[in-house]
Amino acid sequence: MINIWLFLFSIFVGLILLTLAWSSISLAPFVPARKKDLQRILRLADLEAGQNFYELGCGDGRVVIYMTKNSAAKGVGVEITWPLWLICELKKIFSRNKKINFKFKDLFRENLSAADVVYFFGMPHSVKSKLQLKLKNELKVGAKVISYSFALPGWQPIKVDRPGEEDVPIYLYMIK
């Protein structure tokens, strides 16, 4: 009986590791935004009532949860790693936040045409090879793109928020 439980536990751990590895290859490893940076992201997003904030690769959901708590916008968090997605769903239940929808989905299969603001943390090679084209093709004119920590290769930011040398740069772009 113990061998069966050990086998099932091994499969469970293996699935977790496999999904974490896939998310790292897809866009970036799970690196949560620092709590002190959430207000900076909110200021750059400049969300208005009725707008849609998308967090791609939302991890534990902290950014999209913060945005919807501190604005009148609705939020969508997209996460491919099911343990992190499950954490997001639990946070949503306990916060009773009805303005968020978490999707267990590959962000490259999510239609972004309804997004007014898209936020992500992505490694430069993943962003350049995959995400930039998706953003250009699917986002509407005037939509904002916020990149945490890394600039988008070949794109000109309208603002770079970096109050001090020890702070992570946050890049704001606008689709034209």
Secondary structure as GFF3:
##gff-version 3
##sequence-region A 1 176
A	DSSP	alpha_helix	2	26	.	.	.	ID=ss1
A	DSSP	three_ten_helix	35	37	.	.	.	ID=ss2
A	DSSP	alpha_helix	38	45	.	.	.	ID=ss3
A	DSSP	beta_strand	52	56	.	.	.	ID=ss4
A	DSSP	alpha_helix	62	69	.	.	.	ID=ss5
A	DSSP	beta_strand	74	79	.	.	.	ID=ss6
A	DSSP	alpha_helix	82	95	.	.	.	ID=ss7
A	DSSP	beta_strand	100	104	.	.	.	ID=ss8
A	DSSP	three_ten_helix	107	109	.	.	.	ID=ss9
A	DSSP	beta_strand	117	120	.	.	.	ID=ss10
A	DSSP	alpha_helix	124	126	.	.	.	ID=ss11
A	DSSP	pi_helix	127	131	.	.	.	ID=ss12
A	DSSP	alpha_helix	132	138	.	.	.	ID=ss13
A	DSSP	beta_strand	144	148	.	.	.	ID=ss14
A	DSSP	beta_strand	159	161	.	.	.	ID=ss15
A	DSSP	beta_strand	170	174	.	.	.	ID=ss16
###
